[in-house]
Each structure stands twice: as structure tokens, then as C-alpha cells.
Amino acid sequence: MANFHVRSNIKAMMKILLFIMSAAAACLLAFAVIPSAYARYSYPSQGFVYVQTNGVDGNEIVVYRRGNDGKLSYQSQVSTGGRGPGGAIDPLQSQSSIVLSDDDRFLFSVNAASGTITSFATSRSGLVLVDQEPSGGAFPNSIAVHNDLLYVLNASGNRNITGFRILPRGRLQKIDGSTRGVNSDQFDVGASTIAFSPDGQNIVVSERLANQFNVYKVKPDGLTDDPVVSPSVGQTPFGIYFTPQGTLVVSEAFQANQGAVSSYSINSDGLLNPISRSVPAQGLNTCWVVTTEDGRIAISSNPNSDSLTSFLVSPSGELSYLSTISIGSAIVPLDIAITRNSRYLYTLNSLPGSVSAFRVEDNGELKLIDTISKGLKGNSGLEGISAM
């Protein structure tokens, strides 16, 4: 009889244990499907910010460590092994000239004057150069990455996009037959920025002088179809950035006049459908744009008015103006980068040679928290910034 009670107690305890384990598993599953609005808090609070110098005598990446409070401290400078175009302000005329891999293990940069791209391995102690490869054309100025695919935009000469496989240790392997021309009905279409759609099925290139876009369908083998051309609803489409939901957000420079931001969806045939048309940024020369990880906020930089503008993005991709913040005088903010957790945004200020840090509030407004200049030289061709 005693043995029977022991066996009964054991069975009862096993049932309780199984119930607790099932409840724990359900709890973990619930956390795994938390809405994307909360995903911004899932990343570490510390990280790095990388800035490209584009020096004609030698391109470098300046490495800054990011603290819990978003402020930066200078860590090191690393040669890319190639050369930039030099110059003064905005020599690349592009967005995404340096980008991180999806898992932040690698950083990729263009060397426009050398016609190459460089791959670095990232670490807590800095960057380690892994590879440098010909870009497949002249004047590479923008890079797009999705999983193990990398495509580079070559903006001069025989303008094209060319694809590479990112190998496990960060080396780059050119994909045979991946080079596709950029629509060239005009002598210089002003190919500015290349970006993957979030699902990796499309590549978009903005052409600021032709006022249009090329959309390339990506095949399972990494190759692309010939481009489908769509007109821009506004003048001078420059920077492009996708929300996680697949809305394409575009900055419109308007050739140094009133800037604006538009949004688009992509049809199954590769055509772009306008959602919001040229929403004014209340700033001049709007050239760069990013969105928060949850896709609710878009932020643009307006170099000619030394300002940043925030927009609300609806679930359907519609844009509405939120606010504009002045960040100083004679700053000329070019590239902007937002951290993976969307808490902090950084601007590369070309005229003084500095990086400004902003906290992104939940309502999309920006608060300046720090500026650092160590490692940078003003009016020297600085362009390209990435953050993690």
C-alpha cells in the first residue's frame, strides 16, 4: 500500500512538472511573437558607430564606441586598403556607402577612387580587414546587404550593380553573371543609392538626375532580372530606406531647394506605387533618410538648413510631418544612421568634421545629447556612417 502511495505521488508530481514546463514554453513562445513595436528594446544598449573618411590618399573607417547613454568615445581608425575621392562635401552623392551585415559581424565599405569594396570583421576591440575586391565597375558609392548577398552600385562609367556572396568569414565572392546595367538613357542618371527590400526579393536603385528608380527582381540563385523603371513623384530622389513592413521611403533633394520625403510600395511586377507624394520636410536639400526598426518613424537630414525632420509612418505607409529640429549653424549634416534598437540616431556633420548623437523619443522627436569630433577633419570629403 505504501508503494502504491509513493507511485501515486510520483505520478502527481510528474503531472505538475509537465504542466509547469508547458506553461514556461507557452510563455517563451508569447515573448517570441511580441509585436514589432517592442522589438527596439531587444538589442544591447552598447555598440559602435563607424564613419568613413573617403581620403584620396587613403580611405579610413573611424571607430567610435557607443555607451549606454548613446554618447560616443573615440576608439581607433582603420585603413580600408583603398582610396576615396577626397573633395569637400558629399563626394559620393549617395546613401549607404558603409553598411553592416544583418548580424553585425561584418562591415562593408566602398573605395570609390579605387573601384573596390572592403570587408571588415567587427569585434569589441575594433575592426579587422578581411577582404578587398574589385566592385565590378567604376566609382562604387552605395552597398546593399541581405543575408549572405551583397550588391554594390557602381555610379560612373559603365554604370551597373554587381553582386557578391558573403562567405562565412566575411570574404566576398563575386557572383558570375550578376552585373546588370543601370538605366542609362541619359549620359549621367545620377545613380545614388541601392537597397534591398526586407524580404530580399527586390533591389531598388535611385537615380537622382533622371528622377526615377530601377527595381531588380532577385532570383533564388542571387542573380537579378533586368530592371523595371518607375518614375519618381518628386524631383531628385536621393536616399532610400525600407521599413520592415516593406514601405520604401525616399528623400527628395529638390536640388538644394525645399526638400521632401515620399513613400512607395512595390508591385509584384516590380513597379513602384506612390503612397505619399512629396511631404515637405520643412528643410532644405533633404538627402538622407532612415526609419526606426518598428517602421513607425522616418527621419531625414536637411544639409542646407542644418536640420533633421521626423515623420510619422502609418501601417499602410502614409507619411505625415511631425517636427524639425535645428542642430546648429554651418553643420551640414550628411549621412545619418540609427541604432538597431532605434534609441539613438547619429549625424555625420561634414563642415566641422563631427558626429552628433540624438536620442529618439517614443513619439519620434529628437533630442541632441552629444557631439564628438576626434578622428575627423572638417570639409574633407567625409561621407558614410553606420551604427549598431
C-alpha positions in Angstrom: 0.0 0.0 0.0 2.9 2.4 0.9 4.5 1.7 -2.5 1.2 2.5 -4.2 1.0 5.9 -2.5 4.7 6.6 -3.5 3.9 5.7 -7.1 0.8 7.9 -7.0 2.7 10.8 -5.5 5.4 10.5 -8.2 2.8 10.5 -10.9 1.2 13.6 -9.4 4.5 15.4 -9.2 5.3 14.4 -12.8 2.0 15.9 -14.0 2.7 19.1 -12.1 6.2 19.3 -13.5 4.9 18.8 -17.1 2.3 21.5 -16.5 5.0 23.9 -15.3 7.2 23.1 -18.3 4.3 23.5 -20.7 3.4 26.9 -19.2 7.0 28.0 -19.4 7.2 27.0 -23.0 4.0 28.9 -23.8 5.4 32.0 -22.0 8.6 31.8 -24.1 6.5 31.5 -27.3 4.5 34.5 -26.3 7.6 36.6 -25.9 8.9 35.3 -29.3 5.9 36.8 -31.0 5.9 40.2 -29.2 4.7 42.9 -31.7 7.5 44.7 -33.6 6.8 47.9 -31.7 8.6 46.4 -28.7 11.5 44.8 -30.7 13.5 48.0 -30.4 14.3 47.1 -26.8 15.7 43.7 -27.6 19.2 44.8 -28.6 22.2 45.5 -26.3 22.4 49.1 -25.2 26.1 49.4 -26.1 27.6 49.2 -29.6 29.6 51.1 -32.2 29.4 53.9 -34.7 31.5 53.8 -37.9 32.4 56.8 -40.1 34.1 56.7 -43.5 36.7 59.4 -44.3 37.0 59.0 -48.2 40.5 60.3 -48.1 42.1 60.5 -51.5 45.5 59.4 -50.1 43.8 56.5 -48.2 40.3 55.8 -47.1 39.7 55.0 -43.4 37.0 54.0 -41.1 36.8 55.9 -37.8 35.5 53.7 -35.0 33.6 55.0 -32.0 32.3 53.0 -29.1 28.7 53.8 -28.0 27.9 53.9 -24.4 24.6 53.0 -22.6 23.6 56.7 -22.8 24.2 56.9 -26.5 27.3 59.1 -26.2 30.4 58.2 -28.2 34.1 57.7 -27.4 36.8 57.5 -30.0 38.4 54.1 -30.3 40.5 53.8 -33.5 41.0 54.4 -37.2 41.4 51.6 -39.6 42.5 51.7 -43.3 40.2 50.2 -45.9 43.2 49.5 -48.1 41.7 51.7 -50.9 41.2 55.3 -51.8 38.2 57.7 -51.6 37.5 60.6 -54.0 38.6 63.2 -51.4 37.0 66.6 -52.0 34.9 68.6 -49.6 31.2 68.0 -49.1 29.2 65.0 -50.3 31.7 63.5 -52.8 29.9 60.2 -53.2 26.4 61.6 -53.7 24.9 58.6 -52.1 23.5 56.9 -49.0 24.7 53.5 -47.6 28.4 53.8 -48.6 29.2 51.8 -45.5 26.9 49.1 -44.2 26.8 46.4 -41.6 25.8 42.8 -42.2 22.4 41.7 -40.9 24.1 40.0 -37.9 26.5 42.9 -37.3 29.5 40.5 -37.7 30.9 42.4 -40.8 31.2 46.0 -42.0 31.5 46.8 -45.7 32.8 50.0 -47.3 33.3 51.4 -50.8 36.5 52.8 -52.1 35.2 55.0 -54.9 38.5 56.1 -56.3 39.9 52.6 -56.3 36.9 50.8 -57.7 36.9 48.3 -54.8 34.9 47.3 -51.7 36.4 46.3 -48.4 35.1 43.8 -45.9 35.9 44.1 -42.1 35.2 41.7 -39.3 33.7 43.6 -36.3 34.8 43.0 -32.7 34.7 44.7 -29.3 38.3 45.7 -29.9 37.7 47.3 -33.3 37.7 46.3 -37.0 39.9 43.7 -38.8 40.3 43.9 -42.5 39.1 40.6 -44.1 39.0 41.2 -47.8 39.1 43.8 -50.6 37.6 43.0 -54.0 37.0 44.9 -57.3 33.5 46.3 -57.3 32.7 45.3 -60.9 32.7 48.8 -62.2 33.8 52.4 -61.6 33.1 54.7 -58.6 31.2 52.3 -56.3 29.2 54.6 -54.0 26.5 52.5 -52.3 26.1 49.0 -50.8 23.0 46.8 -50.0 23.1 43.6 -47.9 20.5 40.9 -47.3 21.5 37.7 -45.6 24.6 36.4 -47.5 24.0 38.6 -50.5 25.8 41.9 -51.2 25.1 44.2 -54.1 27.2 47.3 -54.9 26.2 50.2 -57.0 28.8 51.5 -59.5 27.8 55.0 -60.3 30.3 56.0 -63.1 31.5 54.8 -66.5 29.5 51.6 -67.4 27.0 52.2 -64.5 25.8 48.9 -63.0 25.0 46.8 -60.0 27.2 43.8 -59.2 26.5 41.0 -56.7 28.7 39.1 -54.2 28.3 36.2 -51.8 29.3 37.0 -48.2 31.3 33.9 -47.2 31.2 32.7 -43.5 34.4 34.5 -42.5 33.4 37.8 -44.3 35.3 37.3 -47.6 33.4 38.3 -50.7 32.9 36.1 -53.7 31.7 37.8 -56.9 28.6 36.1 -58.4 29.2 35.3 -62.1 26.7 37.0 -64.3 25.4 39.3 -61.6 26.4 42.6 -63.3 23.3 44.4 -64.5 23.3 47.9 -66.1 21.7 50.9 -64.6 19.2 52.5 -67.0 21.3 54.9 -69.0 19.0 56.8 -71.4 20.7 59.9 -70.1 24.5 60.4 -70.0 24.6 60.6 -66.2 21.5 59.4 -64.4 22.9 60.2 -61.0 22.8 56.7 -59.6 22.7 57.4 -55.8 21.6 54.6 -53.5 20.9 50.9 -53.6 18.8 49.0 -51.2 17.2 45.5 -50.7 13.6 45.1 -49.9 13.1 43.5 -46.4 12.2 40.1 -48.0 15.2 40.2 -50.2 13.1 39.8 -53.3 13.8 43.2 -54.9 16.7 45.6 -55.2 16.0 49.3 -55.7 18.3 52.0 -57.1 17.5 55.7 -57.0 18.6 57.9 -59.9 18.5 61.5 -58.7 19.2 63.2 -62.1 16.8 61.0 -64.1 14.1 61.4 -61.5 13.4 57.6 -61.5 14.1 54.3 -59.9 15.3 50.9 -61.1 13.8 47.8 -59.5 15.6 44.5 -60.0 13.8 41.2 -59.1 16.2 38.9 -57.2 16.2 35.2 -58.2 16.9 32.3 -55.7 20.4 32.0 -57.1 21.2 35.6 -56.3 21.1 36.8 -59.8 18.6 39.5 -60.9 16.3 40.2 -63.8 16.7 43.3 -66.0 15.5 46.5 -64.2 11.9 47.7 -64.2 11.9 51.6 -64.3 9.4 53.7 -62.3 9.2 57.5 -62.2 9.8 59.5 -59.0 6.8 61.5 -57.8 9.2 64.3 -56.7 12.5 65.8 -58.0 15.9 64.4 -57.2 15.2 61.1 -55.4 18.4 60.6 -53.4 18.3 58.4 -50.2 16.2 55.3 -50.0 15.3 53.2 -46.9 12.8 50.4 -46.3 10.6 50.0 -43.3 10.3 46.4 -42.0 6.8 46.3 -43.4 8.2 46.9 -47.0 7.4 50.6 -47.5 10.1 52.3 -49.5 10.8 55.8 -48.0 12.6 58.2 -50.3 14.3 61.6 -49.6 13.9 64.2 -52.4 16.7 66.8 -52.5 14.9 69.1 -54.9 18.4 70.4 -56.0 19.0 72.4 -52.8 15.5 73.9 -52.7 12.7 72.8 -50.5 13.2 69.1 -49.6 10.6 66.4 -49.2 10.0 62.7 -48.4 7.8 60.3 -50.4 6.8 56.7 -49.8 6.1 53.8 -52.2 5.0 50.1 -52.3 6.4 47.6 -54.8 4.0 45.7 -57.1 4.7 42.0 -57.9 5.8 43.2 -61.4 8.5 45.5 -59.9 6.7 48.8 -60.4 6.6 51.3 -57.6 3.2 52.6 -56.4 3.3 56.0 -54.7 1.7 56.1 -51.3 2.6 59.6 -50.0 3.7 62.2 -52.5 6.5 64.7 -51.6 5.6 65.5 -48.0 7.6 68.7 -47.2 10.5 68.3 -44.7 10.5 72.0 -43.7 14.2 71.9 -44.6 16.5 72.4 -47.5 18.2 69.8 -49.7 16.7 66.7 -48.0 19.1 63.9 -49.0 19.3 61.1 -46.4 16.6 59.2 -44.7 16.2 56.3 -42.2 13.3 54.7 -40.3 13.0 53.2 -36.8 13.0 49.4 -36.5 9.3 49.2 -35.9 8.7 51.3 -39.1 6.6 54.0 -37.2 9.0 56.9 -37.6 11.1 58.2 -40.6 13.9 60.7 -40.1 15.6 62.8 -42.8 18.6 65.1 -42.8 18.4 68.5 -44.4 22.1 69.7 -45.0 21.4 73.1 -46.4 19.3 74.1 -43.4 21.3 72.2 -40.7 18.3 70.3 -39.6 16.6 66.9 -39.1 13.0 66.2 -39.7 10.8 63.4 -38.2 7.8 61.9 -40.0 5.1 59.5 -38.7 4.6 56.4 -40.9 1.2 54.8 -40.8 0.8 51.0 -41.1 -0.1 51.5 -44.7 3.0 53.5 -45.4 1.5 57.0 -45.4 3.8 59.8 -44.2 2.8 62.8 -42.1 5.1 65.6 -40.9 6.0 65.5 -37.2 8.7 68.0 -36.4 12.0 69.6 -37.5 15.0 70.2 -35.2 17.8 72.6 -35.9 21.2 71.1 -34.9 23.4 74.2 -35.1 24.9 76.6 -37.6 27.2 75.6 -40.5 27.0 72.0 -39.6 25.9 70.5 -43.0 24.6 67.1 -41.7 25.0 64.5 -44.4 24.6 60.8 -43.7 22.5 59.6 -40.8 22.5 56.3 -39.0 20.1 54.8 -36.5 21.0 52.0 -34.0 19.4 48.6 -34.2 17.3 49.3 -31.1 16.2 52.7 -32.6 17.1 54.5 -29.4 19.8 56.7 -30.9 20.5 58.5 -34.2 23.8 59.9 -35.4 24.6 62.5 -38.0 27.8 62.9 -39.9 28.5 66.7 -39.9 30.7 67.4 -42.9 31.7 71.0 -42.5 33.1 70.9 -38.9 34.0 67.2 -39.1 32.0 65.8 -36.3 29.3 63.3 -35.3 26.2 64.4 -33.4 24.2 61.9 -31.2 20.5 62.2 -30.7 18.1 60.3 -28.5 15.0 59.2 -30.5 11.9 59.7 -28.2 9.0 57.3 -28.4 6.9 60.0 -30.2 9.6 60.4 -32.8 11.1 63.7 -31.7 14.8 64.0 -31.4 17.0 65.3 -28.5 20.6 66.3 -29.0 22.8 64.6 -26.4 26.4 64.8 -27.6 28.8 65.8 -30.3 32.3 64.3 -31.0 35.0 65.4 -33.5 38.0 63.3 -32.6 39.4 61.4 -35.6 37.6 63.6 -38.1 38.7 66.5 -40.3 36.2 69.1 -41.4 35.4 69.9 -45.1 37.5 66.8 -46.2 35.1 64.5 -48.0 33.6 62.7 -45.1 30.7 60.5 -46.1 29.3 57.2 -44.9 28.1 56.3 -41.4 26.7 53.1 -39.8 25.6 52.3 -36.3 25.0 49.2 -34.2 
